[in-house]
């Protein structure tokens, strides 16, 4: 692509051996390209991982993605250059985007969460629960200062706060393929926390 890059892998207790694989990659490609860090968290908090990752990021743009390679990054840079966007977010629910490998329950949870969010918050983006996004580094830092949510509602708050602050958001349709190895940390506790966080956002934004 012609872009200089670094890959920062933050493991917050994933059950799929992420940390061990990351350390092997660091040995192969060198610590100047692969940076691995482990954090301990009792509850899932992507915001915590973002904070730790930004401490080591040196580039002008930061791409957030799951380490199971469910995503493809090249279209994000193309979209960013087209509109000079502050944020480029992947969407499973627009254009030719979609989800493959999820059971009906997981699809209903994701669709339901996005529908409720659209009704209550009017965020101006079609996919609020996905984590695959590109940010200008300074924009991500500013949003992290404003966001207070934990867990899966954190992704939603990032977009809502971005709209409030006047940042521009572009969307790229993505075909999300569920992970082959490992398992999701999404459970009943996370769903309850999501609903509580959504209501808090509705009351405060």
N, C-alpha and C positions, 0 to 999 in steps of 0.2 A: 504493500500500500504506500510505501514511502514515508510512513509515519514512524517516528521513534516511539518506543513503547516500553512499559514495565508492567509486570503482572504481580499484583499484591494479593496474596491469599490469606484471608482471615478466617480461622476456624473457631467457631463458638460451640464446640461440642457435637458436631455432626456425627451421626452413627455410621458413616460409610468410609472411614479411614482417610478422610481428606488430608489431615495433617501429615500422615506418613507419606502419602503420594506427593504432596507439595514439597516435602523435604528431599525426596528423590529427584524431583524436577529442578530444585535449586542446585543440586550437585551437578546435574547435567548441563544446565544453561548458564549457571553462575548467579551469584547474589546481586549483580547489577541489573539483571532482568527479572529474576524471580525472587520476591520477598515474601517470606512466610512468617506469620505470627499466630499465636494461639491465645484465645481469651476464654475465660471461664464465666459462664452465665447460667443461673438457675432457670430463668425464663428466657425464651427466645426474644432477642431484641436486635433487629437489624441495624437500628440506630447506633448501638454500641459498636458493632462491626464497622460501620461507616466512620465513626470517630477514630478508631484505631487505624483504619486504612488510610485516612487522610493525613495522618501523622507522617506517613512514609511516601506519599504520592508527590512526585516532583513535576508532573506535566501540567499543561494548561487545561486539559479535559480529563474527566474521570468517568469511566464506564463501569457501572455496577452490574454484575451478573452472577448467577449461580455457578458454582464450581463444577457442576455435573455436565457442563457444555450443552445445555438445552437451548442455547441461544447462538445467534450468528451476529457478529459485531459490525461487519463492513458497511451495511446499509445505513447505520447510524451516522457515520462520518459524512456520507454522501448527503443525507438529509440535513445535517447541521450546516454544511456549506451552502446548500441551496437556499436556506432561509435565515442563515446566521442565528439560529435559535440558541437560547440559553440552556434549554433542556430538550432532549429528544427521547421520547418514551415509546416503548414497544406496546402495541395493542393487539390483543387476540380477538377483538370484537369489532373490527372495522376493516373495510376492504377485503382482501383475501386472507386475513388473519384467521387463526383457528387453534384448536387444542387437540392433540392426539395422545391417546394412552390413558386418559383419565376415565374413571368410572362415573356413573350417573351422579352419585352423591357429591363427588368433588366438583363436577361441572355445575351442579345446582348451587353449591356453596359459593363458587366464584361468581356465577351469573347473578345470584341473589345479592351478594355483597355489592357488586357494581351497580345493580339496579337501585338499591336503597340509597346508595351514595349519590347517584345522579339525581334522585328525587329530592333528597334533603340538602345537598350541598351545591348543586349546579356547578361542578368544577370546570367544565369546558374541555374535558378530556374523556375518552371513551373507555379506558382501562386503568382503573385506579389501584388495583391490588397487585399488579405485576411489579417485579423488582428490577427488570432489565431496562436500564436507562443510561443516557449520557448526560453529564452535567459539565458546564463550565466550572472549574475548580472554585473560583470565588463565589459563584452562585450557590454551589453545594455547601460551602462554609457558612454562608449567610443563612441558608435554610436550616442548617443544623442548629444554629443559634436560636431560631424561632420555634422549632418543632419540639414538642414535649411528649408525644405519644410513644408507646412501646409496642413491640410485636408487629402484627400484620397491619394495624391501622396506621402505623408510621408511614408506610408507602403512600397512603391516601393523603395524610396530612402534608406531605412534601409537595404534592401537586396543588392542594388547596392554598397553602401558604405562598407558593410560587405565583399563583394567579393574583393573590392579594397584593403581592409586592411588585406586580407588573412585569414579571419575567415572561419571555416568550417560550411557548412549548410546541414542538412539532411531534407528530406521531408517525410511526412506521409499522405497518401491518406485519405481524410475525406469526409463524407457525410454531407453536410451542409443542415440543415432543417430551412427554414425561420421562423422567430419569429411568434408566435401565437398572442401575445398581443403587443401593442405599434406599432411604425412605424419607418421606416428608415429616417435618416436625409439627405439621398442622394437626391440632387435636381439639377436643372440647374446650379446654381452658383458653386456647388461643381464639376460638370463635366467640366465646363470652367476652373476652377482653376487647376483641374487635368491635362488638356491638356497643360496649360501654364507651369505647373511644370515639366511635361514630357519633353517638349522642352528645358527647362532650364537645366535639368539633361543631356540631349543629348549634349548640347553645352558645358557643364562644366566637363563631366566625360570621 
